[in-house]
Amino acid sequence: MLGGRTVLVTGAGGGIGRAICVELARQGATLVITDIDDTTARFADELCAAYHRLDVTSETDWERVAAGQGELHGLVNNAGRILMKPLLETTLDDWRRIDAVNNEGTFLGMRALIPLLARTALGTDHGTSIVNLSSIYGLGGQPFFSAYCAAKGAIRLLTKAAALELAQLKMHVRVNSVHPGPIDTPLAREPIEALVAEGQIASMEAALAGIAASYPGGRMGVPEDVAGVVAFLLSDAARFVNGAEVPVDAGFTAKAQ
């Protein structure tokens, strides 16, 4: 359980981010909810949580949030963007936009808040924790998702490098990454909607059924499937888990290709 812990979550207004916040609140955490969309402030009010507008690509925003924060026991770098586009049609602006939110946003969040997490860790038995949201597309390639794969793959190795560095420096801040498979969220539906609009897929329902059939469990994931794993990694139960990559995909990445 997470009673007495303060956790900051980015991209908290989206499907996975919202589920993470609900689960952390259920386990007793004090939440600091951030998003670039200020309608998320109403969600923060529902959970009796603090809210900050945060563009994760902005150093200034991160510095402002860090300066106003007291104790911090956990950071969840969840904010992300997705792009489905052929590599040869991907512009440099496309590439930079996807990398900025996913990869650079994770880096900026860690750089801004690790000093605070390290100070807070001094007063705990098992330190503090960072959870970075990557993807199974950060574990293996996927056609037409080159920019997204590159950004999410970078998060995977940034997580491992940071975990080792912070351990060597005895900061007592663990860093792990979570790699969801396709989770049924508005963000995940965006590229499918584009294919439906172009007539390449008959319907959203047909596409979702096809994705579900490819999973060992026969269903797509839901945000709550990810939220429980994130909560575990933030807790003392995961005190000896560091630098790990955790797929949340019903075993999809375990299959022989």
C-alpha positions as CSV (number, residue, x, y, z in Angstrom):
1,M,0.0,0.0,0.0
2,L,1.0,3.6,-0.6
3,G,-0.2,5.4,2.5
4,G,2.0,8.4,3.4
5,R,3.6,8.5,-0.1
6,T,3.4,11.4,-2.5
7,V,3.5,10.5,-6.1
8,L,3.6,12.8,-9.2
9,V,2.0,11.5,-12.4
10,T,2.3,13.0,-15.8
11,G,-0.3,12.8,-18.6
12,A,-2.8,12.0,-15.9
13,G,-5.9,12.9,-18.0
14,G,-5.5,10.1,-20.4
15,G,-6.7,6.5,-20.2
16,I,-3.7,4.9,-18.6
17,G,-2.7,8.0,-16.6
18,R,-6.2,8.3,-15.2
19,A,-6.3,4.6,-14.2
20,I,-2.9,4.9,-12.5
21,C,-4.1,7.9,-10.4
22,V,-7.3,6.1,-9.4
23,E,-5.3,3.1,-8.3
24,L,-2.7,5.1,-6.4
25,A,-5.4,7.0,-4.6
26,R,-7.2,3.8,-3.7
27,Q,-3.9,2.6,-2.1
28,G,-3.6,5.8,-0.1
29,A,-1.1,7.8,-2.0
30,T,-1.2,11.6,-2.0
31,L,-1.2,12.6,-5.7
32,V,0.3,15.4,-7.7
33,I,-1.6,15.2,-11.0
34,T,-0.1,16.9,-14.1
35,D,-1.3,17.3,-17.6
36,I,-1.1,19.7,-20.5
37,D,-4.9,19.7,-20.7
38,D,-6.3,21.8,-17.9
39,T,-9.6,19.9,-18.0
40,T,-7.7,17.4,-15.9
41,A,-7.9,19.7,-13.0
42,R,-11.5,18.6,-12.5
43,F,-10.3,15.0,-12.2
44,A,-7.7,16.1,-9.7
45,D,-10.4,17.7,-7.6
46,E,-12.4,14.4,-7.6
47,L,-9.3,12.7,-6.1
48,C,-8.6,15.5,-3.7
49,A,-5.2,15.8,-5.5
50,A,-3.0,18.8,-6.3
51,Y,-3.0,19.7,-10.0
52,H,-0.3,21.4,-12.1
53,R,-0.4,22.3,-15.8
54,L,2.7,20.6,-17.2
55,D,4.1,20.5,-20.7
56,V,6.6,17.6,-20.3
57,T,8.7,19.0,-23.2
58,S,9.3,22.3,-21.3
59,E,12.3,22.7,-19.0
60,T,10.7,25.8,-17.5
61,D,7.5,23.9,-16.6
62,W,9.5,21.1,-15.0
63,E,11.5,23.6,-13.0
64,R,8.3,25.3,-11.8
65,V,6.7,22.1,-10.7
66,A,9.9,20.9,-8.9
67,A,10.4,24.2,-7.1
68,G,6.9,24.0,-5.6
69,Q,7.0,20.4,-4.5
70,G,7.8,19.2,-1.0
71,E,8.4,15.5,-0.3
72,L,8.2,13.2,-3.2
73,H,8.3,9.4,-3.0
74,G,7.4,8.5,-6.6
75,L,7.4,9.8,-10.1
76,V,5.4,8.2,-12.9
77,N,6.5,9.4,-16.4
78,N,3.3,8.5,-18.2
79,A,2.7,11.3,-20.7
80,G,3.1,10.1,-24.3
81,R,2.2,10.6,-28.0
82,I,1.7,7.9,-30.7
83,L,2.3,8.1,-34.4
84,M,1.5,5.5,-37.1
85,K,3.1,6.5,-40.3
86,P,5.4,4.9,-43.0
87,L,9.1,5.7,-42.3
88,L,9.6,7.3,-45.7
89,E,6.6,9.6,-45.1
90,T,7.7,10.6,-41.5
91,T,8.9,14.2,-41.4
92,L,11.6,15.5,-39.2
93,D,8.9,17.5,-37.3
94,D,6.9,14.2,-36.9
95,W,10.0,12.5,-35.5
96,R,10.9,15.3,-33.1
97,R,7.4,15.7,-31.8
98,I,7.1,12.1,-30.9
99,D,10.6,12.0,-29.3
100,A,10.0,15.2,-27.4
101,V,6.9,14.1,-25.5
102,N,7.9,10.4,-25.0
103,N,11.7,10.4,-24.6
104,E,12.7,13.9,-23.8
105,G,9.8,14.4,-21.5
106,T,10.9,11.4,-19.5
107,F,14.4,12.6,-19.3
108,L,13.4,16.1,-18.3
109,G,11.1,14.8,-15.5
110,M,13.8,12.6,-14.1
111,R,16.4,15.3,-14.2
112,A,14.1,17.8,-12.5
113,L,12.8,15.5,-9.8
114,I,15.6,13.0,-8.9
115,P,17.2,15.5,-6.5
116,L,13.9,15.8,-4.6
117,L,13.3,12.0,-4.7
118,A,16.9,11.4,-3.4
119,R,16.3,13.9,-0.5
120,T,13.0,12.2,0.4
121,A,14.6,8.7,0.2
122,L,16.9,9.6,3.1
123,G,14.0,9.4,5.4
124,T,12.6,6.0,4.2
125,D,13.5,2.4,4.7
126,H,13.5,1.4,1.0
127,G,14.1,4.6,-0.9
128,T,11.9,6.2,-3.6
129,S,10.8,5.1,-7.1
130,I,10.5,6.2,-10.7
131,V,8.3,4.3,-13.1
132,N,8.7,5.2,-16.8
133,L,6.0,4.2,-19.2
134,S,7.4,2.6,-22.4
135,S,5.6,0.1,-24.7
136,I,6.1,-3.4,-26.1
137,Y,7.0,-1.3,-29.2
138,G,10.0,-0.3,-27.1
139,L,11.0,-3.9,-26.8
140,G,10.6,-4.9,-30.5
141,G,10.0,-3.2,-33.8
142,Q,6.6,-2.6,-35.4
143,P,6.0,-1.6,-39.1
144,F,4.7,2.0,-39.5
145,F,5.6,3.0,-36.0
146,S,9.3,3.8,-36.4
147,A,9.3,7.2,-34.6
148,Y,7.2,5.7,-31.7
149,C,9.4,2.6,-31.4
150,A,12.5,4.7,-31.4
151,A,11.2,7.0,-28.6
152,K,9.9,4.1,-26.5
153,G,13.0,2.1,-27.0
154,A,15.1,5.0,-25.8
155,I,13.0,5.1,-22.6
156,R,13.8,1.5,-22.0
157,L,17.6,2.1,-22.0
158,L,17.4,5.5,-20.3
159,T,15.6,3.6,-17.5
160,K,18.4,1.0,-17.2
161,A,21.2,3.5,-17.3
162,A,19.6,5.8,-14.7
163,A,18.8,2.8,-12.4
164,L,22.5,1.8,-12.4
165,E,23.8,5.3,-12.0
166,L,21.6,6.3,-9.1
167,A,22.4,3.0,-7.4
168,Q,26.1,3.7,-7.8
169,L,25.6,7.2,-6.4
170,K,23.7,5.6,-3.4
171,M,20.7,7.9,-4.0
172,H,18.2,5.1,-3.1
173,V,16.0,6.0,-6.1
174,R,14.8,2.9,-8.1
175,V,14.0,3.3,-11.8
176,N,11.9,0.8,-13.7
177,S,10.0,0.7,-17.0
178,V,6.6,-0.7,-17.8
179,H,5.8,-1.9,-21.3
180,P,2.1,-2.2,-22.1
181,G,0.8,-3.9,-25.1
182,P,-2.1,-2.3,-27.0
183,I,-4.4,-1.0,-24.3
184,D,-7.9,0.1,-25.2
185,T,-7.6,3.8,-24.7
186,P,-8.5,6.9,-26.8
187,L,-4.7,7.3,-27.6
188,A,-4.4,3.7,-28.9
189,R,-7.6,4.2,-31.0
190,E,-6.2,7.2,-32.8
191,P,-4.3,5.4,-35.5
192,I,-7.1,2.8,-35.9
193,E,-9.6,5.6,-36.5
194,A,-7.3,7.0,-39.2
195,L,-7.3,3.6,-41.0
196,V,-11.1,3.3,-40.7
197,A,-11.5,6.8,-42.2
198,E,-9.2,5.8,-45.1
199,G,-11.2,2.7,-45.7
200,Q,-8.3,0.3,-44.9
201,I,-10.2,-1.2,-42.0
202,A,-13.9,-1.9,-42.0
203,S,-14.7,-0.7,-38.5
204,M,-13.2,0.0,-35.1
205,E,-14.9,-3.0,-33.8
206,A,-13.3,-5.3,-36.4
207,A,-9.8,-3.8,-35.7
208,L,-10.2,-4.2,-31.9
209,A,-11.4,-7.8,-32.3
210,G,-8.3,-8.6,-34.5
211,I,-5.9,-7.1,-32.0
212,A,-7.6,-9.1,-29.1
213,A,-7.4,-12.3,-31.1
214,S,-3.6,-11.9,-31.4
215,Y,-3.2,-11.9,-27.6
216,P,-2.6,-15.2,-25.7
217,G,-5.5,-14.2,-23.4
218,G,-7.8,-13.3,-26.2
219,R,-8.5,-9.8,-25.1
220,M,-7.0,-6.3,-25.3
221,G,-5.7,-4.8,-22.1
222,V,-7.5,-2.1,-20.2
223,P,-5.8,0.8,-18.3
224,E,-6.4,-0.9,-14.9
225,D,-4.2,-3.8,-16.1
226,V,-1.3,-1.3,-16.2
227,A,-2.2,0.7,-13.1
228,G,-1.7,-2.2,-10.7
229,V,1.8,-2.9,-12.0
230,V,2.8,0.7,-11.6
231,A,1.5,0.8,-8.1
232,F,3.5,-2.3,-7.2
233,L,6.7,-0.8,-8.6
234,L,6.1,2.3,-6.5
235,S,5.6,0.3,-3.3
236,D,8.0,-1.3,-0.8
237,A,7.0,-4.7,-2.1
238,A,9.3,-3.8,-5.1
239,R,12.2,-2.6,-3.0
240,F,14.6,-5.0,-4.7
241,V,13.4,-4.3,-8.3
242,N,15.6,-1.9,-10.1
243,G,16.4,-1.4,-13.8
244,A,13.7,-3.9,-14.8
245,E,11.5,-3.8,-17.9
246,V,8.0,-5.2,-17.2
247,P,5.8,-6.1,-20.1
248,V,2.1,-5.8,-19.5
249,D,0.8,-7.7,-22.5
250,A,-0.8,-11.0,-21.5
251,G,2.4,-12.8,-22.7
252,F,2.4,-11.4,-26.2
253,T,6.1,-10.7,-26.2
254,A,6.8,-14.1,-24.7
255,K,5.7,-15.8,-27.9
256,A,8.2,-17.4,-30.2
257,Q,8.3,-15.4,-33.5
